[in-house]
């Protein structure tokens, strides 16, 4: 047992919410936020254990509470840190209660997209000693060091939302995770943080601001090489918000191409429709760099809904961009959102017809249709048209049922619109004799 140990816990997500999409056909997801924290702590000489409850409950065939108790008994940590998407918050509170019961002396910290936007409310539960706002590496390190040294610590960490510079972001240390988890997980590398856009349904600008911070390219090279050589991953997703927004786009493409040629690795990435139309010459560069699929956030075929989302382009850009991507020899994909404020049943039927047309033309090899969720930190969450929002955060699942009504567009109508759009996907799946999204599995 180590004298000063930190336990980092990723509550159940996929195994509890069966509707979650599986982009790569793998069993698990990497807890990237906690991996970033643990990797940073390791560089600073602080030991930590990362617990993925999705993995541990399957691997050990135990409940998440039993898994947590085993780790508490084995390592007796001084600090336990939880991460929390909205879907995970209720579980995080339940598990925090177990830590409190095990030892009132253990400091319990929580961070993540959900809690960072309402830290005072989280602290009022009495289950957590501190809440991390925004990037957590540096502030959590300071907190842990203070606990180890017995010096006073804050309750709300990183309140000014300080950000790490690119060279300060630690290379992800996958040795902190069980080997079976990494080998059987969806792999997506985050090579930059932040997005210059400000879509109403997204919390990226609230977390990072609108400035992009790119990681050191040598660090990216090391991470991808490790994933291919040590863990056998031949296809890697690029988790960056939008690829075309990188200031070092050309240098980044050169790196991807070198690794593609040296290791045989291929990539999936996402970008914006207007960026593709504006920079068509970039597509051939992407193809030569090993990018085999490019997904764009279409979101809606209604220009009025796109304006409400603050997307910054009209729908006509979407089919045009998809045509260009296809012509470059790259597989395509689209993301869509049903039930966003400003929408209606009639507007969603425009999306239904548009998806049908794109699939008829073979322009979207991968199509993902989600129901809007008013996540904390998004501008859309405070929209006046949202009414009767449920308070059970475990139901905030974008692939589940709506958790709100819109003015003039009830949750029953939103769900009906979603079903009708999904029926279009199923129709085309039957025509193809298999999964419409098969190109994104591997």
NUTITOR-629613 format. One record per residue (C-alpha): x, z, y; residue number from 1. Coordinates in steps of 0.001 Angstrom, whole numbers. Example, Ala and Ser with C-alpha at 12.3 -4.5 7.8 and 13.67 -1.06 7.14 Angstrom:
2
PT,12300,7800,-4500,1
PT,13670,7140,-1060,2
//
This chain:
442
PT,0,0,0,1
PT,1397,-1033,3388,2
PT,1534,1607,6116,3
PT,27,-587,8845,4
PT,-2343,-3220,7526,5
PT,-5021,-5387,9108,6
PT,-7959,-6686,7079,7
PT,-9605,-9871,8378,8
PT,-13059,-10605,6947,9
PT,-15042,-13846,6969,10
PT,-18645,-12956,5971,11
PT,-20734,-15105,3658,12
PT,-21732,-18465,5062,13
PT,-21978,-21352,2620,14
PT,-23004,-19470,-531,15
PT,-25803,-17671,1304,16
PT,-27094,-20711,3177,17
PT,-27426,-23448,597,18
PT,-28401,-26102,3122,19
PT,-24959,-26197,4728,20
PT,-23399,-29669,4551,21
PT,-20353,-30220,2372,22
PT,-18373,-33039,3963,23
PT,-15642,-33381,1358,24
PT,-17296,-32423,-1897,25
PT,-15232,-29236,-2152,26
PT,-16323,-25714,-3053,27
PT,-15062,-23694,-112,28
PT,-14355,-23713,3612,29
PT,-11189,-22365,5219,30
PT,-11821,-19485,7681,31
PT,-9823,-21257,10373,32
PT,-10345,-18683,13112,33
PT,-9049,-15842,10957,34
PT,-6233,-18048,9658,35
PT,-5128,-18594,13263,36
PT,-5228,-14832,13897,37
PT,-3380,-13965,10684,38
PT,-742,-16640,11268,39
PT,-128,-15341,14797,40
PT,155,-11760,13538,41
PT,2613,-12850,10837,42
PT,4868,-14430,13455,43
PT,4789,-11087,15293,44
PT,5678,-9159,12122,45
PT,2225,-7671,11509,46
PT,804,-7768,7967,47
PT,-2763,-8895,7413,48
PT,-5079,-9796,4547,49
PT,-7711,-12508,4956,50
PT,-10903,-12129,2921,51
PT,-13177,-15156,2568,52
PT,-16403,-13753,1159,53
PT,-17580,-17200,51,54
PT,-14461,-17442,-2132,55
PT,-14107,-13818,-3217,56
PT,-17726,-13369,-4330,57
PT,-17500,-16463,-6534,58
PT,-13995,-15805,-7811,59
PT,-14517,-12097,-8589,60
PT,-18238,-12433,-9459,61
PT,-18981,-9440,-7253,62
PT,-21215,-8873,-4240,63
PT,-19659,-9029,-777,64
PT,-20078,-5260,-435,65
PT,-18225,-4659,-3712,66
PT,-15431,-7025,-2645,67
PT,-15047,-5237,693,68
PT,-14897,-1795,-933,69
PT,-12171,-2996,-3318,70
PT,-10045,-4250,-420,71
PT,-10585,-1053,1561,72
PT,-9497,1061,-1404,73
PT,-6489,-1114,-2187,74
PT,-5113,-1583,1343,75
PT,-6609,1259,3427,76
PT,-6341,-807,6625,77
PT,-6084,731,10076,78
PT,-7951,-2210,11626,79
PT,-10683,-4429,10167,80
PT,-11511,-7622,12028,81
PT,-14654,-9691,11464,82
PT,-15353,-13236,12565,83
PT,-18923,-14296,13175,84
PT,-20851,-17473,13632,85
PT,-24479,-16725,14498,86
PT,-25460,-17156,10840,87
PT,-22935,-14496,9833,88
PT,-23714,-11832,12430,89
PT,-26274,-9848,10413,90
PT,-23889,-9762,7435,91
PT,-20998,-8758,9693,92
PT,-23018,-5781,10947,93
PT,-23938,-4760,7413,94
PT,-20321,-4944,6238,95
PT,-19111,-3090,9349,96
PT,-21423,-260,8335,97
PT,-19651,-60,4982,98
PT,-16274,186,6732,99
PT,-17633,2982,8961,100
PT,-18879,4824,5888,101
PT,-15550,4363,4096,102
PT,-13498,5785,6957,103
PT,-14558,6577,10543,104
PT,-10861,6336,11472,105
PT,-10667,2571,10870,106
PT,-11009,513,14037,107
PT,-13512,-2333,13650,108
PT,-13215,-5462,15795,109
PT,-15383,-8561,15863,110
PT,-14895,-11984,17424,111
PT,-16240,-15491,17052,112
PT,-18665,-17891,18690,113
PT,-21705,-15619,18541,114
PT,-20444,-12251,19751,115
PT,-18089,-13433,22498,116
PT,-21049,-14334,24687,117
PT,-22770,-10932,24444,118
PT,-20038,-8279,23982,119
PT,-21940,-5387,25585,120
PT,-24924,-5927,23289,121
PT,-22611,-6011,20264,122
PT,-20881,-2769,21272,123
PT,-24263,-1076,21722,124
PT,-24832,-1353,17952,125
PT,-22182,1347,17489,126
PT,-20735,-601,14575,127
PT,-17785,-2141,16399,128
PT,-14996,-609,18441,129
PT,-14041,-3816,20241,130
PT,-15188,-7403,20797,131
PT,-12861,-10377,21314,132
PT,-13816,-13007,23889,133
PT,-12468,-16554,23486,134
PT,-9132,-17098,21764,135
PT,-8208,-13979,19890,136
PT,-4583,-14264,18824,137
PT,-2783,-12571,21719,138
PT,-5486,-10033,22627,139
PT,-6042,-8970,19009,140
PT,-2290,-8577,18549,141
PT,-2205,-6287,21594,142
PT,-5147,-4290,20250,143
PT,-3619,-3869,16782,144
PT,-267,-2855,18257,145
PT,-2012,-250,20405,146
PT,-3838,1183,17385,147
PT,-614,1342,15351,148
PT,1231,3035,18227,149
PT,-1598,5413,19106,150
PT,-1948,4069,22649,151
PT,-5280,3472,24447,152
PT,-7056,195,23650,153
PT,-9795,-1769,25393,154
PT,-13305,-2339,24055,155
PT,-13711,-5895,25340,156
PT,-10615,-7976,24606,157
PT,-9446,-11023,26561,158
PT,-12170,-10679,29198,159
PT,-10426,-13134,31558,160
PT,-10423,-15659,28649,161
PT,-6685,-16240,28728,162
PT,-5587,-19215,26649,163
PT,-2479,-19867,24616,164
PT,-274,-22782,25563,165
PT,221,-25446,22906,166
PT,3661,-24189,21843,167
PT,2305,-20633,21524,168
PT,-241,-21550,18837,169
PT,1184,-20541,15460,170
PT,1384,-23066,12641,171
PT,-1371,-22090,10158,172
PT,187,-20071,7340,173
PT,-1876,-21043,4291,174
PT,117,-18598,2143,175
PT,-2116,-15911,3686,176
PT,-5007,-17338,1657,177
PT,-5498,-17463,-2126,178
PT,-4019,-20668,-3544,179
PT,-7242,-21545,-5396,180
PT,-9175,-21271,-2141,181
PT,-6901,-23687,-277,182
PT,-6732,-26165,-3168,183
PT,-10522,-26267,-3486,184
PT,-11501,-26165,174,185
PT,-12607,-28687,2751,186
PT,-9480,-29244,4819,187
PT,-9740,-29923,8532,188
PT,-6796,-29380,10850,189
PT,-7349,-28390,14465,190
PT,-4601,-30076,16438,191
PT,-6096,-29370,19852,192
PT,-8509,-26901,21428,193
PT,-11151,-27613,24020,194
PT,-13231,-30564,25176,195
PT,-13460,-32190,28624,196
PT,-17185,-32802,28169,197
PT,-20000,-30316,28671,198
PT,-22799,-31107,26231,199
PT,-25708,-28708,26650,200
PT,-25941,-27858,22931,201
PT,-22233,-27037,22512,202
PT,-20367,-23821,23371,203
PT,-16870,-25335,23469,204
PT,-16650,-25365,27249,205
PT,-17808,-21745,27368,206
PT,-15110,-20734,24901,207
PT,-12171,-22859,26017,208
PT,-13143,-24257,29394,209
PT,-12933,-28034,29770,210
PT,-9168,-28332,29532,211
PT,-7672,-29594,26265,212
PT,-4701,-27705,24849,213
PT,-2780,-29726,22271,214
PT,-609,-28124,19606,215
PT,3060,-28903,19225,216
PT,3304,-32081,17128,217
PT,6084,-30622,14973,218
PT,3677,-27815,14082,219
PT,993,-30357,13154,220
PT,3508,-32256,11023,221
PT,4443,-29069,9184,222
PT,797,-28155,8528,223
PT,-247,-31562,7173,224
PT,2884,-31861,5045,225
PT,2220,-28439,3520,226
PT,-1388,-29297,2749,227
PT,-431,-32535,1012,228
PT,2690,-31447,-860,229
PT,1835,-27846,-1739,230
PT,-1933,-28040,-2167,231
PT,-2577,-31651,-3176,232
PT,-4905,-32718,-367,233
PT,-4943,-36481,143,234
PT,-7748,-36598,2730,235
PT,-7738,-34372,5810,236
PT,-10277,-34019,8594,237
PT,-9144,-33853,12207,238
PT,-11224,-31036,13673,239
PT,-10518,-31871,17323,240
PT,-13650,-32163,19477,241
PT,-12991,-35775,20452,242
PT,-9887,-37720,19496,243
PT,-9807,-40047,22487,244
PT,-9531,-37158,24949,245
PT,-5955,-36309,23967,246
PT,-3376,-36890,26693,247
PT,-779,-37562,23994,248
PT,-3015,-39960,22049,249
PT,-275,-42525,21363,250
PT,2257,-39929,20193,251
PT,-377,-38271,18004,252
PT,-1282,-41589,16388,253
PT,2413,-42238,15722,254
PT,2627,-38894,13909,255
PT,-464,-39574,11808,256
PT,864,-43022,10879,257
PT,4261,-41627,9836,258
PT,2609,-39036,7597,259
PT,169,-41617,6236,260
PT,3017,-43926,5268,261
PT,5247,-41130,3949,262
PT,2673,-39010,2094,263
PT,-268,-41356,1522,264
PT,-2620,-38995,3377,265
PT,-5724,-40383,5103,266
PT,-7851,-38848,7838,267
PT,-11419,-38412,9028,268
PT,-11968,-37854,12750,269
PT,-14671,-37717,15397,270
PT,-14981,-39144,18876,271
PT,-17533,-40320,21434,272
PT,-19386,-43635,21507,273
PT,-18511,-44314,25136,274
PT,-14822,-43652,24438,275
PT,-14816,-46261,21669,276
PT,-16507,-48848,23889,277
PT,-14124,-48066,26733,278
PT,-10979,-48257,24571,279
PT,-11569,-50814,21798,280
PT,-7830,-51426,21375,281
PT,-7441,-47874,20079,282
PT,-9358,-48635,16892,283
PT,-6656,-50811,15333,284
PT,-4120,-48113,16169,285
PT,-6324,-45543,14419,286
PT,-6733,-47725,11332,287
PT,-2970,-48234,11017,288
PT,-2508,-44485,11439,289
PT,-4554,-43806,8310,290
PT,-7907,-42919,9855,291
PT,-10454,-44125,7307,292
PT,-13600,-42723,8885,293
PT,-14636,-42173,12488,294
PT,-17782,-40170,13239,295
PT,-19542,-40208,16589,296
PT,-22094,-37823,18023,297
PT,-25057,-40120,18571,298
PT,-27416,-37091,18802,299
PT,-30554,-39031,19866,300
PT,-31835,-42572,20395,301
PT,-33800,-41397,23440,302
PT,-32020,-41855,26757,303
PT,-34087,-39070,28319,304
PT,-33030,-36651,25566,305
PT,-29394,-37743,25882,306
PT,-29649,-36972,29606,307
PT,-31084,-33517,28797,308
PT,-28122,-32997,26454,309
PT,-25730,-34024,29254,310
PT,-24091,-36526,26886,311
PT,-23011,-38820,29699,312
PT,-23995,-42121,28078,313
PT,-27056,-44134,27090,314
PT,-28017,-44834,23482,315
PT,-27047,-48510,23747,316
PT,-23414,-47391,23482,317
PT,-23972,-46024,19949,318
PT,-24676,-49226,17957,319
PT,-22094,-51048,20033,320
PT,-19424,-48458,19185,321
PT,-20381,-48479,15497,322
PT,-20106,-52263,15375,323
PT,-16615,-52063,16875,324
PT,-15490,-49344,14454,325
PT,-16773,-51366,11505,326
PT,-15072,-54513,12767,327
PT,-11788,-52593,12864,328
PT,-12123,-51805,9145,329
PT,-12927,-48109,9583,330
PT,-15861,-46335,7922,331
PT,-18473,-44937,10288,332
PT,-20551,-41816,10632,333
PT,-23134,-40392,13013,334
PT,-24367,-36918,13965,335
PT,-27950,-36408,15212,336
PT,-29901,-33442,16622,337
PT,-33664,-32998,16290,338
PT,-35665,-30703,18589,339
PT,-33346,-30390,21573,340
PT,-34969,-29216,24828,341
PT,-36380,-32257,26596,342
PT,-37427,-33911,23355,343
PT,-40854,-34508,21849,344
PT,-42312,-35875,18646,345
PT,-42525,-39325,20244,346
PT,-38873,-39246,21335,347
PT,-37774,-38164,17852,348
PT,-39567,-41163,16364,349
PT,-37248,-43328,18471,350
PT,-34368,-41629,16676,351
PT,-36057,-42209,13318,352
PT,-36426,-45938,14020,353
PT,-32868,-46181,15354,354
PT,-31369,-44548,12262,355
PT,-33442,-46854,10059,356
PT,-32071,-49863,11945,357
PT,-28472,-48643,11780,358
PT,-28744,-48077,8031,359
PT,-30336,-51496,7498,360
PT,-27361,-53026,9306,361
PT,-24859,-50896,7399,362
PT,-23524,-49354,10594,363
PT,-23580,-45669,9609,364
PT,-21906,-44852,6298,365
PT,-22361,-41116,6829,366
PT,-25432,-39756,8603,367
PT,-25978,-36074,9366,368
PT,-29241,-34941,10945,369
PT,-29461,-31332,12113,370
PT,-32158,-29273,13771,371
PT,-31214,-27911,17189,372
PT,-30353,-24211,17227,373
PT,-30137,-22251,20522,374
PT,-26710,-20773,19845,375
PT,-25353,-18155,22243,376
PT,-22990,-19585,24827,377
PT,-24669,-22989,25053,378
PT,-26405,-24026,28239,379
PT,-29346,-25325,26212,380
PT,-29991,-21836,24801,381
PT,-31243,-20739,28229,382
PT,-33462,-23760,28772,383
PT,-36896,-22816,30151,384
PT,-38629,-25060,27600,385
PT,-37500,-22871,24665,386
PT,-40100,-20293,23632,387
PT,-40783,-17772,20866,388
PT,-37185,-17598,19604,389
PT,-36756,-15657,16375,390
PT,-34528,-12583,16452,391
PT,-33246,-12802,12866,392
PT,-29900,-14539,13352,393
PT,-29566,-15180,9624,394
PT,-32191,-17900,10124,395
PT,-30155,-19722,12788,396
PT,-29251,-22506,10366,397
PT,-29128,-26030,11751,398
PT,-30064,-27424,8324,399
PT,-32976,-25020,7868,400
PT,-36262,-24525,9690,401
PT,-36626,-24392,13497,402
PT,-36359,-20899,14970,403
PT,-38215,-21613,18219,404
PT,-40943,-23657,19876,405
PT,-40450,-26047,22754,406
PT,-42912,-26476,25586,407
PT,-45193,-29187,24211,408
PT,-43249,-29510,20929,409
PT,-43969,-26779,18380,410
PT,-41609,-25724,15591,411
PT,-44037,-27253,13094,412
PT,-43820,-30591,14908,413
PT,-40015,-30326,15104,414
PT,-39863,-29680,11378,415
PT,-42216,-32595,10701,416
PT,-40069,-34926,12822,417
PT,-36972,-33773,10938,418
PT,-38680,-34432,7583,419
PT,-39682,-37926,8659,420
PT,-36154,-38749,9783,421
PT,-34700,-37378,6557,422
PT,-37163,-39544,4602,423
PT,-35476,-42576,6154,424
PT,-32111,-41418,4809,425
PT,-33600,-40834,1366,426
PT,-35186,-44293,1384,427
PT,-31823,-45905,2003,428
PT,-30161,-43668,-577,429
PT,-32590,-44955,-3187,430
PT,-31895,-48541,-2194,431
PT,-28167,-47957,-2587,432
PT,-28680,-46157,-5873,433
PT,-26790,-43066,-4740,434
PT,-25926,-40779,-1889,435
PT,-26063,-42400,1515,436
PT,-23244,-40115,2609,437
PT,-20953,-40821,-328,438
PT,-18147,-42271,1805,439
PT,-17436,-38842,3252,440
PT,-16923,-37188,-121,441
PT,-13574,-37164,-1828,442
//
